[in-house]
Amino acid sequence: MVKLYGRELKRDDVLRYVGSIDQLGGVRLLELREGAEKGVRVALMRTGELTLMIAVDRCLDIASAEYKGVPLGWVSPTGVVAPSFYEPEKFGWLRGFFGGLLTTCGLRHIGAPVTVNGEEHGLHGRIAYSPAKLRSLGGDWDGDDYVMWIEGDVKEARVFEPNLVLRRRIETRLGEKSIKITDEVINEGWIKQPILIAYHINIGFPILDNGSRLVCTSRMYVPVNEEARKDAEKFDEFHMPTKGYIEKSYFHDFAADKEGYAYSAVINRNLLGGMGVYVKFRRDQLNRFTEWKMMGEGTYVVGTEPANALMLKRDKQEELGMIRYLGPQERIKFEVEIGVLVGKEEIDEFVEKVNSITGGARPELIESLDEFIEKIK
């Protein structure tokens, strides 16, 4: 059943009102034409509630997202830089980090630049700058629901290995205000490969504002950098943009519900009667979580980042034995749902869900990164 404009409509009801479903929503392939974005293919996905711009030539990541005109993600000053401008060395990744609702990090490295076995890995790996080869794009009726999707393959490969494929599908329905991302990473090569992936979900103004809060199923957390140790007990509180602000990062360990799902949301109860952006993911697939708290002027964003590894240097992860390897011809799946909470009732239901998992307790602050790692091993 399609729920739009305060009404519930069956398939035939919808079709009687419109000459084309494009009047209400759908998926359309477009191309950007100016500056460093020139030539980048994007898909415009509209549900009647959400409008997403999906960067096909940038890993099918979500460059921008709106709910009824309200922006959800933070958009950086770089724009959707074409993959040909990628600078893989050290922190060059930041020159095309558009932020958006989603930027994917990986597939063989996440976190700060590092050299492993003579191979240099720049910040957050290569996959976010890789174009997708589209497999399918469109929409169709499933009973009285109109389903829309985009699906494609993104490769991280070279001669002499690795030969990895990220097969991504983004799916939603007409009238919905959430999306489901289903990723399958396939090792098409013949040498086992480390698989590190992080979903860099970037929440910005006006969801993020003075008085907004992070509500999540965290049971313990640790400040990652020295700056984060200052006011670490306020990890879940956000304030106005601050001149000279230095980023703070926290690692969290999340609890899950009986179905295995963990939850996080940035909630602003003062925005239009209350709004928030939530993330739902399977903890057995993504058992690590980083919070990136950046309250600067212009760079005003909170990253809520489920991952399958901590954002430590890869050599450190190797040393700790915390990296997931994928054998030849093996595959692994990751599933993430991102959606919008609207109004007091939906927000209260989400908070109640989180409290039912955590018992209403605040997460324990762990002072030492070594102690945190020891507890989660």
VMD Tcl script that draws the C-alpha trace (Angstrom):
set ca {
  {0.00 0.00 0.00}
  {1.37 3.41 -1.00}
  {1.18 5.98 1.81}
  {1.42 9.49 0.37}
  {0.03 12.91 1.23}
  {-1.81 11.58 4.27}
  {-3.60 8.90 2.25}
  {-3.30 5.17 1.67}
  {-3.55 4.23 -1.99}
  {-3.66 0.92 -3.80}
  {-1.91 0.38 -7.11}
  {-4.98 1.06 -9.26}
  {-5.86 4.15 -7.22}
  {-2.41 5.61 -7.88}
  {-2.49 4.84 -11.59}
  {-5.91 6.47 -12.04}
  {-4.46 9.78 -10.83}
  {-1.27 9.98 -12.91}
  {-0.17 9.51 -16.48}
  {3.26 8.33 -15.34}
  {4.60 7.19 -12.00}
  {7.39 9.74 -12.54}
  {4.88 12.36 -11.40}
  {5.17 10.94 -7.87}
  {8.58 9.31 -7.68}
  {11.05 6.96 -9.29}
  {14.71 6.70 -10.31}
  {16.32 8.62 -13.15}
  {19.92 8.61 -14.42}
  {21.50 12.06 -14.92}
  {24.94 13.56 -15.47}
  {26.61 16.50 -13.74}
  {28.08 19.09 -16.13}
  {30.15 21.74 -14.30}
  {33.58 22.06 -12.70}
  {35.27 19.08 -11.06}
  {31.88 17.30 -11.08}
  {31.70 17.28 -14.88}
  {30.78 13.91 -16.35}
  {29.83 12.27 -13.06}
  {26.77 10.08 -13.45}
  {24.18 10.41 -10.68}
  {20.82 8.80 -10.05}
  {17.95 10.88 -8.70}
  {15.76 8.69 -6.49}
  {12.43 10.14 -5.31}
  {9.92 8.45 -3.02}
  {7.52 11.37 -2.58}
  {9.06 11.76 0.89}
  {12.79 11.41 0.23}
  {14.89 12.83 -2.58}
  {18.34 11.26 -2.95}
  {21.20 12.04 -5.32}
  {23.23 8.85 -5.68}
  {26.69 9.28 -7.17}
  {26.96 6.34 -9.60}
  {30.55 7.21 -10.48}
  {31.48 7.49 -6.81}
  {30.68 4.02 -5.43}
  {26.90 4.57 -5.56}
  {27.32 6.71 -2.45}
  {24.61 9.20 -1.48}
  {25.87 12.69 -2.25}
  {22.78 14.47 -0.94}
  {19.45 13.61 0.67}
  {16.34 15.57 1.61}
  {13.11 14.85 3.40}
  {10.38 17.14 2.02}
  {13.02 19.77 1.30}
  {14.85 19.42 4.64}
  {18.50 18.40 4.03}
  {19.64 15.38 6.03}
  {23.37 15.10 5.33}
  {26.29 17.49 5.51}
  {27.66 18.59 2.11}
  {31.32 19.55 1.95}
  {32.83 22.35 -0.20}
  {34.52 19.91 -2.63}
  {31.44 18.91 -4.64}
  {31.00 15.46 -6.19}
  {34.53 15.38 -7.58}
  {34.98 13.07 -10.57}
  {37.01 9.92 -9.83}
  {39.75 11.06 -12.24}
  {40.73 13.71 -9.67}
  {41.35 11.15 -6.92}
  {44.53 11.74 -4.92}
  {45.28 8.43 -3.20}
  {48.34 9.58 -1.27}
  {48.09 10.30 2.45}
  {45.13 12.66 3.12}
  {44.37 13.47 -0.54}
  {41.06 11.63 -0.09}
  {39.75 14.77 1.63}
  {40.01 16.81 -1.59}
  {36.95 15.01 -2.93}
  {35.16 13.98 0.26}
  {31.70 15.32 -0.54}
  {30.28 14.08 2.75}
  {26.66 13.62 1.80}
  {24.41 11.17 3.57}
  {26.84 8.32 2.84}
  {30.47 7.94 1.85}
  {31.87 4.40 1.85}
  {35.33 3.71 3.28}
  {37.34 0.61 2.34}
  {37.64 -2.02 0.98}
  {41.12 -2.98 2.19}
  {41.73 -0.06 4.53}
  {39.83 2.41 6.68}
  {41.22 5.16 8.87}
  {44.44 7.16 8.74}
  {47.10 6.64 6.03}
  {49.46 3.71 6.58}
  {51.98 1.55 4.75}
  {51.48 -2.22 5.08}
  {53.93 -4.71 3.55}
  {55.32 -1.96 1.35}
  {51.88 -0.92 0.04}
  {50.69 2.61 0.77}
  {47.07 3.06 1.85}
  {45.71 6.61 1.87}
  {43.00 7.87 4.18}
  {39.92 5.58 4.18}
  {40.94 3.50 1.16}
  {40.05 3.73 -2.53}
  {36.48 2.51 -2.97}
  {34.72 5.88 -2.51}
  {36.36 7.13 -5.73}
  {35.52 4.08 -7.86}
  {32.75 4.25 -10.52}
  {30.00 1.64 -10.53}
  {29.06 -0.53 -13.46}
  {25.27 -0.46 -13.33}
  {23.48 -3.79 -13.23}
  {19.92 -2.50 -12.85}
  {17.97 0.69 -12.20}
  {14.22 1.25 -12.12}
  {10.94 0.62 -10.37}
  {8.06 -1.83 -10.49}
  {4.90 -2.78 -8.69}
  {4.96 -5.50 -6.05}
  {1.28 -5.90 -5.32}
  {0.14 -2.51 -4.06}
  {3.71 -1.34 -3.30}
  {5.86 0.46 -5.85}
  {9.48 -0.64 -5.34}
  {12.41 1.34 -6.75}
  {16.09 0.43 -6.78}
  {19.55 0.97 -8.17}
  {22.15 -1.78 -8.27}
  {25.73 -1.88 -9.50}
  {29.22 -3.33 -9.13}
  {32.20 -1.32 -7.88}
  {35.67 -2.84 -8.26}
  {38.90 -2.55 -6.34}
  {41.36 -4.46 -8.49}
  {44.84 -4.49 -9.96}
  {47.15 -6.95 -11.72}
  {48.61 -9.45 -9.18}
  {45.58 -8.93 -6.89}
  {43.42 -7.76 -5.21}
  {40.32 -8.51 -7.28}
  {37.40 -7.35 -5.15}
  {33.85 -6.42 -6.14}
  {31.39 -4.44 -4.05}
  {27.90 -5.27 -5.30}
  {25.55 -2.59 -3.96}
  {21.77 -2.34 -4.07}
  {19.87 0.69 -2.73}
  {16.15 0.05 -2.45}
  {13.09 1.91 -1.22}
  {9.37 2.23 -1.95}
  {7.06 4.99 -3.06}
  {5.85 6.87 0.00}
  {8.65 5.66 2.29}
  {11.14 7.79 4.22}
  {13.82 5.16 4.61}
  {16.24 3.27 2.33}
  {17.92 -0.11 2.58}
  {21.49 -0.60 1.42}
  {22.54 -4.18 0.75}
  {26.22 -4.69 -0.03}
  {27.96 -7.89 -0.99}
  {31.75 -7.92 -1.15}
  {33.11 -10.69 -3.37}
  {36.71 -11.81 -3.62}
  {36.92 -12.75 -7.29}
  {40.64 -13.37 -6.96}
  {42.71 -16.28 -5.69}
  {44.49 -14.70 -2.73}
  {42.76 -14.03 0.58}
  {42.17 -10.33 1.16}
  {41.55 -8.17 4.24}
  {38.05 -6.64 4.12}
  {37.56 -3.39 6.00}
  {34.44 -1.34 5.37}
  {32.87 1.66 7.10}
  {29.65 3.50 6.31}
  {30.53 7.17 6.83}
  {27.02 8.57 7.42}
  {27.25 12.35 7.79}
  {24.44 14.23 9.54}
  {24.33 18.00 9.12}
  {22.20 21.09 9.74}
  {19.30 21.43 10.46}
  {19.01 17.90 11.89}
  {22.28 18.74 13.63}
  {21.90 21.92 15.64}
  {22.29 23.36 19.10}
  {20.45 20.95 21.41}
  {20.47 17.95 19.05}
  {21.38 14.61 20.64}
  {22.88 11.28 19.67}
  {20.66 8.40 20.79}
  {22.15 4.94 20.30}
  {22.56 1.46 21.73}
  {26.14 2.10 22.83}
  {27.11 0.24 25.99}
  {30.65 1.62 26.26}
  {32.83 4.13 24.44}
  {36.34 5.51 24.43}
  {37.81 8.84 23.26}
  {40.08 8.15 20.30}
  {42.08 11.39 20.32}
  {43.25 13.75 23.04}
  {40.73 16.41 22.04}
  {37.90 13.91 22.55}
  {38.93 13.40 26.18}
  {37.77 16.93 26.92}
  {34.09 16.76 27.90}
  {33.99 13.09 26.87}
  {30.87 12.63 29.00}
  {29.10 14.97 26.54}
  {29.79 12.74 23.52}
  {26.05 12.71 22.73}
  {25.43 16.47 23.02}
  {25.78 18.96 20.15}
  {26.07 22.73 20.14}
  {26.40 25.71 17.80}
  {29.26 25.91 15.26}
  {32.43 26.92 17.10}
  {35.40 28.81 15.70}
  {38.63 26.80 15.83}
  {36.87 23.59 16.87}
  {39.06 20.47 16.69}
  {37.38 17.22 15.72}
  {36.59 14.61 18.37}
  {36.26 10.90 17.66}
  {34.90 8.09 19.81}
  {34.81 4.33 19.35}
  {31.62 2.69 20.62}
  {30.61 -0.86 21.40}
  {26.93 -1.35 20.58}
  {24.33 -3.69 22.03}
  {21.75 -5.25 19.70}
  {18.11 -6.30 19.97}
  {16.89 -9.91 19.85}
  {16.95 -9.81 16.03}
  {20.59 -8.72 16.05}
  {20.09 -5.06 15.07}
  {21.91 -2.08 16.57}
  {20.62 1.50 16.35}
  {21.85 5.08 16.24}
  {20.14 8.41 15.54}
  {20.85 12.11 15.62}
  {17.64 13.73 16.89}
  {16.57 17.38 16.95}
  {13.34 17.74 18.94}
  {13.23 21.47 18.18}
  {13.07 21.11 14.40}
  {9.55 21.26 12.90}
  {7.98 19.36 15.79}
  {10.92 16.97 15.99}
  {13.07 15.25 13.36}
  {15.94 12.80 13.33}
  {18.00 10.57 11.07}
  {18.49 6.98 12.23}
  {20.77 4.12 11.22}
  {19.89 0.46 11.73}
  {22.42 -2.30 11.05}
  {23.22 -5.90 11.91}
  {25.82 -6.11 14.65}
  {27.06 -9.51 13.49}
  {28.00 -7.87 10.17}
  {29.15 -4.45 11.44}
  {30.43 -4.89 14.98}
  {32.33 -1.60 15.30}
  {31.09 2.01 15.39}
  {32.87 5.36 15.22}
  {31.34 8.71 16.14}
  {32.96 11.69 14.42}
  {31.97 14.89 16.19}
  {32.96 18.01 14.26}
  {31.33 21.23 15.49}
  {33.38 23.67 13.41}
  {32.26 26.57 11.27}
  {31.36 25.19 7.83}
  {32.57 21.74 8.79}
  {29.58 21.20 11.07}
  {28.80 17.52 11.00}
  {28.41 14.36 13.03}
  {29.54 11.12 11.45}
  {27.72 8.01 12.63}
  {29.83 5.22 11.20}
  {29.03 1.50 11.52}
  {31.97 -0.62 10.38}
  {33.44 -4.09 10.55}
  {36.70 -2.82 12.04}
  {37.99 -0.06 14.26}
  {39.40 2.97 12.48}
  {42.91 2.19 13.63}
  {45.91 1.90 11.35}
  {45.76 -1.41 9.54}
  {49.08 -2.66 10.89}
  {47.68 -2.19 14.41}
  {44.54 -4.13 13.48}
  {46.71 -6.90 12.03}
  {48.68 -7.04 15.25}
  {45.46 -7.38 17.27}
  {44.05 -10.07 14.97}
  {40.85 -8.05 14.43}
  {40.67 -8.01 10.63}
  {38.17 -10.08 8.65}
  {39.76 -11.86 5.68}
  {37.88 -13.05 2.62}
  {39.18 -16.19 0.95}
  {39.32 -16.85 -2.82}
  {35.84 -16.69 -4.39}
  {34.31 -16.02 -0.96}
  {31.67 -13.34 -0.34}
  {30.30 -11.42 2.64}
  {27.14 -9.32 3.08}
  {26.49 -6.02 4.87}
  {23.06 -4.43 5.38}
  {22.30 -0.89 6.53}
  {19.00 0.98 6.81}
  {18.91 4.78 6.95}
  {15.67 6.62 7.62}
  {13.96 9.72 8.97}
  {12.12 10.07 12.26}
  {9.32 12.65 12.09}
  {7.38 14.01 15.04}
  {7.33 13.36 18.76}
  {5.64 9.96 18.50}
  {8.22 8.43 16.12}
  {11.11 9.91 18.12}
  {9.69 8.61 21.41}
  {9.22 5.15 19.89}
  {12.84 5.13 18.73}
  {14.12 6.26 22.15}
  {11.97 3.59 23.80}
  {13.43 0.97 21.45}
  {16.97 2.04 22.34}
  {16.16 2.01 26.06}
  {14.69 -1.47 25.78}
  {18.08 -2.64 24.48}
  {20.34 -0.69 26.85}
  {18.07 -0.78 29.89}
  {18.06 3.00 29.80}
  {21.66 3.11 31.06}
  {24.22 5.52 29.69}
  {27.25 3.85 28.09}
  {30.33 3.34 30.22}
  {33.20 5.73 29.51}
  {36.45 3.80 29.08}
  {39.51 5.97 29.62}
  {42.11 3.87 27.80}
  {41.99 2.69 24.18}
  {43.96 -0.42 25.17}
  {41.39 -1.23 27.86}
  {38.54 -0.70 25.38}
  {40.17 -3.03 22.85}
  {40.73 -5.64 25.50}
  {37.05 -5.54 26.45}
  {35.77 -5.96 22.87}
  {38.21 -8.66 21.72}
}
mol new
graphics top color blue
foreach p $ca { graphics top sphere $p radius 0.5 }
foreach p [lrange $ca 0 end-1] q [lrange $ca 1 end] { graphics top cylinder $p $q radius 0.2 }
display resetview
